[in-house]
Every structure is written in structure tokens, then in C-alpha cells.
Amino acid sequence: MGCPNCGKKAYDVGGLWPFKCDIFAAPWKVTCASCGQVFPKNDFAAFYRSGLDARGYFLPERADRSLLFNTEHGDPADPLHQWAVDDGTSWVDDDGNRFWFIARYCNHLWIQVTRDVQAMAADYQRTGEPALVHAAALLLARKADIHPDLNFTEQGVHPGDYKLGRDEGKAICACGPYSEAVRMRALLAAYDDLWEPIGADAKLVEFLTRKCNEIGHPEWAGSADAVRRHIESELVAEGARDVIASRGAGSLRYGGDIGHMAWTLALQGLVVDDDELKQELLAWPFEGPYPRKGGMHEVLCGAILGREGAGGSSSPGYSKTHYTMARTLAGIYAKLEPPHRRDLYAEYPAAQKSYDTQFAINCCERYYPHIGDSGACGNPGVICSPATMLEAFAKFGEPRYARMAYFLNGHSSRRFDADIAKQVDRIVQRDGDWQQSSTNLNGYGLAILRSGEALEDQRAAWLYYGRAVTNSHTHSDRLNIGLFAKRLNLMPDMGYPERTGAWPRRGAWTNNTISHNTVVVDRCRQRPAVVGNMQSFWTSPIVRLVDVAREAVYPQTALYRRAYALIDINERDSYLVDIFRVKGGDEHHYSFHSAEGEVAADGLSLVMQPEGTLAGPDIEFAAFDPKTQGWNDPGIGFQFLRNVRRDTSPPDAWSVTWKAKDTWNVLGEGKRADTDVRLRLTMLGQHDEVIIATGEPPRLGKPNNPESLEYLLVHNEGKDLASVFASVIAPFEGANSLTSIERLPVEPSADDIEGMEAVALQIRHADGTTDYVFSAHDGSVLRKAGDFEFAASWAFVRIRDGQIQYACIASGTRLAGPGLRIEMPAAGLSGTIADFDRRMDAHNCIYTDADLPGDDRLKGSWMRIANDGKQDACYEIHDIRHEQGRTVLDIGDLTFIREVKDPEDYDAGYTYNFEPGQTFTIPARAWLQRSDSGTWQAHSNTRADIEAEGKSLAPK
């Protein structure tokens, strides 16, 4: 609703919280950031004073309600006499819109007082000024006075659909329990700083003694120790015991915000002097089951903090809160004296692994994938800082963290502490600057394909296939893709919504499948599913590929699979090949968008739909009401696409080009400046309809987001439909290096799933180079396309001046053509799991009786284990050796533990991500490359016969 006077304009100026507060200049008032109107219109200060009892507590039933009128319109006959009047429980206008003036002010007041206490305690540590102790301790004591009588269930109010019963108990913040833990931790830190100087403030003790006698609590003062006992018993201990009691009684208080109460109670355990309470507080975070107790053992051994330490949320920002919490708990327990001291990094290796994962998510030194509720639409920013990696270096002493810090600091040690800088410089001189390479976080469900060394040349293409244990900030976005190139975010995700919760635009559009770069089946959002099934991930000098299936998000599909490849043109440029196969359902919509900017179509005859939206010519833009339309109804979100242009008989090849604006001024020419950067998508194959329409990223309170984005939708319809969306996506600046793209006929085209024809593409470059891309769902069938034959899920050939320059094959047995032959005995190496390491350890191995190559060729390969499907089980092989007649595959520091077996009984042990007797496959791959001098290099992870231009090449 925004402001009663200027409406939603308030959000454009003030953001999500358009009412500003100044507790000193304008007590009990909020001011609209847009129009300057002050609310509420009644004198709430007088109403508040009339309700105070002898203790200074506000009792609403005691207050004089005759004071509740608009002071600017004092005549009771005036129509505005009751306009914008708030008694503390909001004001409702004639249309039923609710405005929370006093609630907003109270929230600000609580936050401001907490910040003031924290700031004064910190300033005292720096300056030693006694007056700071006096003022901060008075505020803490007053908080302790009123805290026992606070009850969020009875007294709390919250805008939106908010069930107070799920958060029963005390509250020290009017905003509710999430902020409660944040504010309590701030107060605890301040109290820890003030504990000793309180004893030297005689005037503080004298004042509090007089006040406590006046309100009938002489036991709360009389000495410095009494002041401390008051704060500890009524604020710290009372709050802690209330959390323990309410969670134990079944409240979901902090059930979704994992670790916050465990973190807070552990800090409270550090502060209190009562030995019995201290033991209870320090034990509770690791007792189960979660969420009735802290349950951090469950959280840290796999249920939430995954094997890579990425956290349980799809959003990198919210995932970060999980591993930050783990690190903070580790710091708390490391400071304790025995028997409470614990080394959580040794107990839970994923906590340390989280540093590596946090670094790995950064892309092109200025971005990270905006997955779920994360970031703004396309904005730059990284998820990891040099300070974070220096923190890891200080904790573990491992050189890689020093190199990562140097890398993130602009390839420099500037501004580091002098001694640390010397250490970092020595390590970098010895080991070299860090080079980010392609990353696959299978436990988290994110693959990032990287190329380019110089900052301006770096490219990173990502595919999210998703582990989202906590769904509060996730989107329906599996197999979503993105791209950073030419220093811009060229496939920006929607980012954070205007509001969370049951906000219509959020549920219907921002976090819905249709707004993401993926495929919508039967006009419905994807269903929640834990993680995708990786088919292949590999890198080579020119081609980097990830191939993932995720049928669980659409149970009506027999196939929902995407192969996404980053292919280098030269040191500065790459293009993408995207092949999305879907089988099942009756409608498929391939949805794609690039950056803000103009869009142009080549080869299409687009006809404008004169009115309405993609949902229909009679349906207005954003016309969605969750009360009458269900969140999972077919077509939800289609009403958020306007300016619909269609080609109902598209040709077999066409292109759409986006001319990108620099929305976030990354290039330094101003926000939304025009650039010469373009992204061109060429799609090949038969499709029923091509649509271009305009969508909007979140705008309410987010004025810097793009005003609109142009969406491409490719639509097919039919009973038990099969679709193959094959496209080439090329970012370029100036002229496009790719001059023509054609789809070659393939024989036989049939596959093991009806309608899943194989794909062969011929891509010509401006310099005469020709690339060939081959892809099939069933890679066991020998097929022909042009002058080549292939039996592989993926293959690639590059020819220049009539000579083979490069070729590769993955998950296949044969690739042959003029001057080229690569043959492997099987599409992969396979075997059975004999045993595996069951500890949470820094070194974990899988044991098999299969006779696998014992040299280095399997290092860096990924093995895929056929487990129960509840989580994906793909692991990178770090080393391989033979011991006692078995092959040992060293997976490194990733635990195989999935979760505790019984949350009621931690001693029952663990459930693992796979079991002995299950089979595994290591997809076969091979590549060869000609150097500028004409020499050949060849590589294979299994036995392979490789010939190039009549020469037999021995793969390494």
C-alpha cells in the first residue's frame, strides 16, 4: 500500500521501509520518505503516557482512548477526524488496507536502543569514558526490567499473513523472533564489554537502587553485583530459558532460521555465571532433535550444512548464514574451558570446507550466481571477501587461503596487516597467484564453467540444479542457467523479491519457473525436489560441459535434462551450446532472457497481440489474486508477461539478439548506459511457436533494478510431448565471431526415448574455422552426421584450413571423421562399491574390487553412484591407488554422511549417501589438440585409440 497520502511512490524513494523514524526529533512519529507526511495523525505520545502504570509500563486498557483522534482535524464531525489514527495496533483505511505506523516506530526504537547500547560499549572499549558505561548500563537494566513481561504471542503485531502462535514466547524486538536473536547477541556482546566497569560506577548503582525501590524490586540493585544479577537473570537467563521451554513445547520458534537460537544460547552460556545454567545453555545447541532443541549435530553433519559446507538454502546469501553460524559456534566453543571446549572444525569438516565453497561461488571477480532470493537483478557483488579468506588462513594456516585472499584483493596484499601481507606475498611468490577454474558443487547443485584469465576477458556460465533443504527463500528454478561475460551479467536472475512471504508478485512471478531461464511444463511451476542428477561434468582446454537431469520437478516427465557447454573461440571469447530435452506433459515453454536492453529478431515474423498478456488477451498485466487463483494453478505467472509478439509458424532456424545496457554502471559510463555488448541466441529445430514478451524484475522499493526485461519463449504443444530445444548463445562486443549456424541431419535420429532426436550443429566462424557439435540422449547408438560418425552423449570437432585443430568426446565410444578417429572400449568405467570410509574426516575413500587404471588419468574425473536418489551421489576423484587387491578412490575432504539415522537418538549413527553393493560409473572422456607449432596433445581418462591426420596419439 505504501503511504496513505502518496501510495506506492513511497517505496520508490524509501525502499521496502518507506517510513523513516527519528526517536529524538519526532518521538512516536514516522515520516514518509516520498511526500514528507508525518503519521500517525493522533498524539500517540499523550495516549501512551496516559496508559503508564507506577512502574512505567504501558497498559493499553489503562490508556485514555479519547485522545485517539487526528489532531489536524479536531472536530468530531470532520470526515478526517479518525483518518490515520493508530492506537498501536495499526490503522485501517476505508479499503481495508492496514498501516502499521506505531509498530514500525517501535521496531525502529528497539533496534536503535540496541544499537546505542552496542555502540556505547564499543566506544568505551576504545576510549575508557565512564559516561558511556553509565548510559549503556542504564539501558540494559531497563531492558531487564521489562523483558519478563513481554510476550510476542499476545503483544506482537506483524504486517501480512503471520501466525503468531508459531513464535510463542518472549521477545526483545517488536519485529519478532528473527530479530530477537540478532538483538540479543548484540546486547550480550555489549554486556560482556560492560561487566567489569559496571563495578566502578557508584552513581549507576545509586540511581538504579532508587528506581528499583520505586517499582517494588529492591533486590535488583544495591550493589554492582546486584545490577549484574538483574541483567543476567531477567534479560539473559530469562530469555534463554524461555527459548528452551517454548521450543521444547513444540513451538517452531527459529525453526526456519537455522542456528540462530543455538548461536545465541551458546553466547548466553559464555556470559552467565550460574554454573548449572551455563552447562544447560552450552549443551542445548548440540542436543536433539531439531528443532525442539538446537540440533546442531544434525545440522552440521549433513542435514543442513551439506558435504561442501554450502548450507541448506538455494540462495547463496541465506546459505551463507548457515555456514557463518557454524563458524561462529566453532569460535565460541574453542574459547571455553574444559569440559565444554570443542573443536567443531575437526568434528565437522564441512565447516572448514565452507570457506572453499564460499570462494568458489565467486565469478569473474565481481559476481556470483543469484539463485533464489539473492541480490538485485543483475547487480555486481561477491559472496566472499579477502577478510574472510584471511580469517581461514589464520585459523588453518593452509596456503591456499592466503592465495585466495590475495586473488580477491585485486591480486595484491595491499591493506593487509603488515605481518600478514609478508606471509601472503611469500606464499604467492612460491605457489603463484590463484587461478579460478570450473567448479561443480554436486552436494549444493551448482556447476560453474569458467574461461579467460585477464579480468576483462573472464567468462563464467552457471547451471543450478539445486539442493534446497530449507525452502523459505528458494525459487522454482531448477536447471536455470546464467552467464557473466564482457564484464556484464548477461543473464540476470530476478534476485530478491519486493517482499517475502505470500506476496502475490513473488509467488506468481519472481520465484516462479516462468521467470527463469529454464523450461516450464504444462504451464505449471516446478515441484520442490532435493537435488538434480548429474550425468556428466568435465573440462578440457576448449570445451567445458555440465549435463544434468531433474525429472522430479515435473513428475509427468520421463526426461527433463539439460546439457550446457562453454566453448572457447579464443582467449577472449566463448559461446554456449544449450541442449534441453523434455519428454512428457502436453505443453513445453522454453523461457530465456538476457540483460536489460533492446531486442531484435532475425528470421521470425512476429505479430503483436493487441491487448492483454501471455495469459490471454483479456487478462491484464499482473492480474493475480492468490485467494481466487491457486499458487500452483496452470498458467500462473503468464499474466506477468506483456507486449506479447508471436510467430506461430517459425522456421527451423532463427535468432534473437539482445543489446545490453550497463544497468549497474560496471563499465563506468553511467547507470543504464548503452553498450556495444550483445547476446545472440540462435535456436535450431522445429517448434510450434516463438514468443517475445516483456517481463519486469522486482521494482517496488528497488528503483535501481531494470525497468523491464525482454523474454523469449519457445512453445510446443502435444500429447505426451517430446521437445529438444537446441540453441547456440553467443556474447560478443562489436562484430559476432560466429557467421553461420546450421543443424545437420543425423541418421539414425531415433533414441531410446521416443522423440528425443540427436543433435548435430555446424558453426562457422569469421576466420574460416568450423565447429561441429554432436549430442544424443542415448550415446550408445552409432550415428552419422555430415562427414562424421559418433556414438556419444557429447562430441565436438574444430577444423581450420582443412585441418583438425581440436576434438573431444564424452560418455561415448566413437568419434570419427576426415583425419580423425577416437575410439574407447566403453562409454564409461564401472564397478561396485565394496566399502567406504564412514567417518567425518578430512580424507575419505571409496573401495572397489573393480580393476581401474592406477595412474593419474582418473584424477579430476567424476564418478556417479546409483544410490537411492534422495540426494545425488557424484564425487570428484582426487587420487587413485591399489591396496590389498582393491582399488582405492580418494575423494578428499567430503564426507559420505547424509544425516543422522535417528534424530531422537544420535548414538544410533548415520545414514550415508550410498551403500556397499551399489554400482558406479565414471564417464569416459578424451580430447586431442593441435598446438600452433603443429604438435599434438591427447588426453583420456580411460584406454583410448586416438588418430589425427594419420598419426597415432598416445593419450596421457
C-alpha positions, 0 to 999 in steps of 0.5 A: 500500500505504501503511504496513505497520502502518496501510495506506492511512490513511497517505496520508490524513494524509501525502499521496502521501509518507506517510513523513516523514524527519528526517536529524538526529533519526532518521538512516536512519529514516522515520516514518509520518505516520498511526500514528507507526511508525518503519521500517525495523525493522533498524539500517540505520545499523550495516549501512551503516557496516559496508559503508564502504570507506577512502574512505567509500563504501558497498559493499553486498557489503562490508556485514555482512548479519547485522545485517539483522534487526528489532531489536524482535524479536531472536530468530531464531525470532520470526515478526517477526524479518525483518518490515520489514527493508530492506537498501536495496533495499526490503522485501517483505511476505508479499503481495508488496507492496514498501516502499521505506523506505531509498530514500525516506530517501535521496531525502529526504537528497539533496534536503535536502543540496541544499537546505542547500547552496542555502540556505547560499549564499543566506544568505551572499549576504545576510549575508557569514558565512564559516561558511556558505561553509565548510559549503556548500563542504564539501558540494559537494566531497563531492558531487564526490567521489562523483558519478563513481561513481554510476550510476542504471542499476545503483544506482537503485531506483524504486517501480512499473513503471520501466525503468531502462535508459531513464535510463542514466547518472549521477545526483545524486538517488536519485529519478532523472533528473527530479530530477537536473536540478532538483538540479543547477541548484540546486547550480550556482546555489549554486556560482556564489554560492560561487566567489569566497569559496571563495578566502578560506577557508584552513581549507576548503582545509586540511581538504579537502587532508587528506581528499583525501590520505586517499582517494588524490586529492591533486590535488583540493585544495591550493589554492582553485583546486584545490577549484574544479577538483574541483567543476567537473570531477567534479560539473559537467563530469562530469555534463554530459558524461555527459548528452551521451554517454548521450543521444547513445547513444540513451538517452531520458534527459529525453526526456519532460521537455522542456528540462530537460537543455538548461536545465541544460547551458546553466547548466553552460556559464555556470559552467565555465571550460574554454573548449572545454567551455563552447562544447560545453555552450552549443551542445548545447541548440540542436543536433539532433535531439531528443532525442539532443541538446537540440533546442531549435530544434525545440522552440521553433519549433513542435514543442513550444512551439506558435504561442501559446507554450502548450507541448506538454502538455494540462495547463496546469501541465506546459505551463507548464514548457515555456514557463518553460524557454524563458524561462529559456534566453532569460535565460541566453543574453542574459547571455553574451558574444559569440559565444554571446549570443542573443536567443531572444525575437526568434528565437522569438516564441512565447516572448514570446507565452507570457506572453499565453497564460499570462494568458489561461488565467486565469478569473474571477480565481481559476481556470483550466481543469484539463485533464489532470493539473492541480490538485485537483478543483475547487480555486481557483488561477491559472496566472499571477501579477502577478510574472510579468506584471511580469517581461514588462513589464520585459523588453518594456516593452509596456503591456499587461503592466503592465495585466495585472499590475495586473488580477491584483493585485486591480486595484491596484499595491499591493506593487509596487516603488515605481518600478514601481507609478508606471509601472503606475498611469500606464499604467492611468490612460491605457489603463484597467484590463484587461478579460478577454474570450473567448479561443480558443487554436486552436494549444493547443485551448482556447476560453474564453467569458467574461461579467460584469465585477464579480468576483462576477458573472464567468462563464467556460465552457471547451471543450478540444479539445486539442493534446497533443504530449507525452502523459505527463500528458494525459487522454482528454478531448477536447471536455470542457467546464467552467464557473466561475460564482457564484464556484464551479467548477461543473464540476470536472475530476478534476485530478491523479491519486493517482499517475502512471504505470500506476496502475490508478485513473488509467488506468481512471478519472481520465484516462479519457473516462468521467470527463469531461464529454464523450461516450464511444463504444462504451464505449471511451476516446478515441484520442490525436489532435493537435488538434480542428477548429474550425468556428466561434468568435465573440462578440457582446454576448449570445451567445458560441459555440465549435463544434468537431469531433474525429472522430479520437478515435473513428475509427468516427465520421463526426461527433463535434462539439460546439457550446457557447454562453454566453448572457447573461440579464443582467449577472449571469447566463448559461446554456449551450446544449450541442449534441453530435452523434455519428454512428457506433459502436453505443453513445453515453454522454453523461457530465456532472457538476457540483460536489460536492453533492446531486442531484435529478431532475425528470421521470425515474423512476429505479430503483436497481440493487441491487448492483454498478456501471455495469459490471454488477451483479456487478462491484464498485466499482473492480474493475480489474486492468490485467494481466487487463483491457486499458487500452483494453478496452470498458467500462473505467472503468464499474466506477468508477461506483456507486449506479447509478439508471436510467430506461430509458424517459425522456421527451423532456424532463427535468432534473437539478439539482445543489446545490453545496457550497463544497468549497474554502471560496471563499465563506468559510463553511467547507470543504464548506459548503452553498450556495444555488448550483445547476446545472440541466441540462435535456436535450431529445430522445429517448434510450434511457436516463438514468443517475445514478451516483456517481463519486469524484475522486482521494482517496488522499493528497488528503483535501481533494478531494470525497468523491464526485461525482454523474454523469449519463449519457445512453445510446443504443444502435444500429447505426451510431448517430446521437445529438444530445444537446441540453441547456440548463445553467443556474447560478443562486443562489436562484430559476432565471431560466429557467421553461420549456424546450421543443424545437420541431419543425423541418421539414425535420429531415433533414441531410446526415448521416443522423440528425443532426436540427436543433435548435430550443429555446424558453426562457422566462424569469421576466420574460416574455422568450423565447429561441429557439435554432436549430442544424443540422449542415448550415446550408445547408438552409432550415428552419422552426421555430415562427414562424421560418425559418433556414438556419444552423449557429447562430441565436438570437432574444430577444423581450420584450413582443412585441418583438425585443430581440436576434438573431444568426446564424452560418455561415448565410444566413437568419434570419427571423421576426415583425419580423425578417429577416437575410439574407447572400449566403453562409454564409461568405467564401472564397478561396485562399491565394496566399502567406504570410509564412514567417518567425518574426516578430512580424507575419505575413500571409496573401495572397489574390487573393480580393476581401474587404471592406477595412474593419474588419468582418473584424477579430476574425473567424476564418478556417479553412484546409483544410490537411492536418489534422495540426494545425488551421489557424484564425487570428484576423484582426487587420487587413485591407488591399489591396496590389498587387491582393491582399488582405492578412490580418494575423494578428499575432504567430503564426507559420505554422511547424509544425516543422522539415522535417528534424530531422537537418538544420535548414538544410533549413527548415520545414514550415508549417501550410498551403500556397499553393493551399489554400482558406479560409473565414471564417464569416459572422456578424451580430447586431442589438440593441435598446438600452433607449432603443429604438435599434438596433445591427447588426453583420456581418462580411460584406454583410448585409440586416438588418430589425427591426420594419420598419426597415432596419439598416445593419450596421457 
